[in-house]
Amino acid sequence: MPRALPPRALRDALITYTGAEVAVVIADSSDGRADRRGVTLISIGAAGRAPSG
């Protein structure tokens, strides 16, 4: 399996490819299952957006 890009590298690649300023957030559900309505996601990486508290 190929190694995943860190959020900053993925963001840089998207900006280069599209020319658009984008933010990237990598998220995962807390239960490990596919996303469903009402499931809380946990951000595990971000680039291009300041964290909110």
Secondary structure, DSSP 8 states (H G I E B T S, - for coil): ------HHHHHHHHHHHH-----EEEEEETTSS---TT--EEEEEEESS----
